[in-house]
Amino acid sequence: MKQERSLEIFEASKKIIPGGVNSPARAFSSVNMTPPVIKRGKGAYLYDEDGNTYIDYVGSWGPLILGHCHPEVVENLEGVLQTGTSFGAPTEIELKMAQLITEGMPSIEMIRMVNSGTEATMTALRLARGYTKRNKIIKFNGNYHGHSDSLLIKAGSGALTHGVPNSPGVTPEVAKDTITATYNDIDDIKNIFNQYSEEIAAVIVEPIAGNMGVIPMTQAFAQTLRDLTEKYGALLIFDEVMTGFRVAFGGAQSLYGIKPDLTCFGKIIGGGLPVGAFGGKKEIMEHLSPTGPVYQAGTLSGNPLAMTAGYTTLKILKENPQIYEKIESHAAALESGFKSIVKDLEVSASFNRVGSMLCMFFTDETVIDFDTANTSNTNQFTFYFKEMLSRGIYIAPSQFEAMFISNAHGKEEINKTIEAAYESLKSLKESL
Ligand code: KE4
């Protein structure tokens, strides 16, 4: 695979940008290779600086559910560019965005826009602590909620890959108020609540984990979280930064039939531009400045440019519900294609899929939590990853991420991907 231009650009970047990237997950360090430097995207495809073409299953790590450069998104953005990208003042598009999201999610009576998923989860926790007047929060091993101090405790995603479970710079004083629990383990969470009961301000969870590969909560675990938080007066926060408008228009909460007290968003609601949000019960949200004492602010929060990309994306999803059936059927086709290949070639692999989020784990174990995800053979993943990339298939450079299928992927892309997977897994098998 030609990489001269990518190498040249990336080497220069590494001199003045840490690791040559503005987010560690992009550095390809866990697969130990130079990342393709991307020139442009269109539909289901990425094109790098060396003229290589890829079918894209990262989709900017989730946001591009409609594919790159969707014509309607581009057209509406071009319009906003002529009228102003940010005013730092109320605009109607913020109201329309809030209406669209609150109509789509019955648990959300009020919502506040921010600029990233990290800001959304960080602020949701501050609000939960301010509302409950309690300090402790619970998160789950292998869940990643962005890089705010209270949540960078045994984070999944990049930290999991980089093997740095607790980041330096997070003080012991902050860390002591974050309790980590085992995902999908009902006894563990019950014991924690028995021990800390009224000290707990909130439980934050990825309802369908996407940062230790794809791992859904069991229904029983989901209900237990709801029951325990209600019983002890703690808030239940669903981090739907990845799953919001991805697994269904109503998010993971609509699949589980569970109403969290607060929900965090990111990715898809920005349609490829920087947007995060958090929302929930009016009674809780009104504790937020300026109506309440819990402070939060943001210069570019709700700016017309980002709102336009997000609103256009969500409106298309709302008006075309068949998109969810389509991307789910493509993901199911990929999954069954991969399954028959690993069976024929006798490769150890297990699969988790929810809607258009898919993960192939290089393990025989059924993956239900951080520990079983970690039984995956990351060397085999790395071999497979490089083989797929060389065949023009661009998946996340980590065993502990999700494959995302967009509405721009068609049968041709799915078939090409299955063929590439066969060749890649065949050469993996031959290498063992
Ligand atoms: P951002 O601050 O990166 O917008 O969102 C943080 C975040 C919060 N919650 C969940 C469930 C998330 O998945 C994320 C970010 N996801 C990672 C990849 N899985 C983003 C990729 C990156 O860090 O570059």
Boltz pocket constraint, residues with backbone or C-beta under 6 A from the ligand:
constraints:
  - pocket:
      binder: B
      contacts: [[A, 23], [A, 24], [A, 25], [A, 26], [A, 61], [A, 115], [A, 116], [A, 117], [A, 118], [A, 119], [A, 121], [A, 144], [A, 145], [A, 146], [A, 147], [A, 157], [A, 158], [A, 206], [A, 210], [A, 211], [A, 239], [A, 240], [A, 241], [A, 242], [A, 266], [A, 267], [A, 275], [A, 276], [A, 400], [A, 401]]
      max_distance: 6.0
